[in-house]
């Protein structure tokens, strides 16, 4: 389960875009709020992205 600040690469809808997990929602479906590199914030499940462990977004 990826944590807050984990860099991800989208595999569905926004395929190829990178983003950062901002938070895990309170949903029982393992949903995450993700900020994409193009500024869009979205809610996605774990099948919509690949976590890139060890990589953090620079502020």
C-alpha positions as CSV (number, residue, x, y, z in Angstrom):
1,X,0.0,0.0,0.0
2,X,1.7,3.2,-1.2
3,X,2.0,6.1,1.3
4,X,1.6,9.8,1.2
5,X,4.2,11.5,-1.0
6,X,4.8,8.4,-3.1
7,X,5.4,9.2,-6.8
8,X,3.2,7.3,-9.2
9,X,2.9,6.7,-12.9
10,X,-0.6,6.5,-14.2
11,X,-1.6,3.3,-16.2
12,X,-5.3,4.0,-17.0
13,X,-7.1,7.2,-18.2
14,X,-4.2,9.6,-17.8
15,X,-1.7,6.9,-19.0
16,X,2.0,7.9,-18.7
17,X,1.5,11.0,-16.5
18,X,3.3,11.1,-13.2
19,X,1.8,12.3,-10.0
20,X,2.1,12.2,-6.3
21,X,-0.2,10.6,-3.7
22,X,-1.6,13.3,-1.5
23,X,-3.7,11.1,0.8
24,X,-5.6,7.9,1.2
25,X,-9.4,8.4,1.3
26,X,-11.5,6.9,4.1
27,X,-13.1,4.6,1.5
28,X,-13.0,0.8,2.0
29,X,-12.1,0.5,-1.7
30,X,-8.4,1.6,-1.3
31,X,-8.8,5.0,-3.1
32,X,-6.2,7.7,-3.2
33,X,-6.2,11.4,-3.9
34,X,-3.4,12.0,-6.5
35,X,-2.0,15.3,-7.8
36,X,-0.8,14.9,-11.4
37,X,2.1,16.7,-13.0
38,X,-0.4,18.8,-15.1
39,X,-2.1,20.1,-11.9
40,X,-5.2,17.9,-12.0
41,X,-6.2,16.3,-8.7
42,X,-8.1,13.0,-9.0
43,X,-9.2,10.0,-7.0
44,X,-8.0,6.7,-8.2
45,X,-7.6,3.1,-7.1
46,X,-4.4,1.1,-7.1
47,X,-5.1,-0.5,-10.5
48,X,-4.9,3.0,-12.1
49,X,-1.2,3.7,-11.2
50,X,2.1,2.1,-10.5
51,X,3.9,3.3,-7.4
52,X,7.5,4.4,-8.0
53,X,9.0,3.5,-4.6
54,X,11.8,5.6,-3.3
55,X,11.0,8.6,-5.6
56,X,9.5,11.7,-4.0
57,X,8.3,14.8,-5.7
58,X,10.6,17.8,-5.2
59,X,8.9,20.9,-3.7
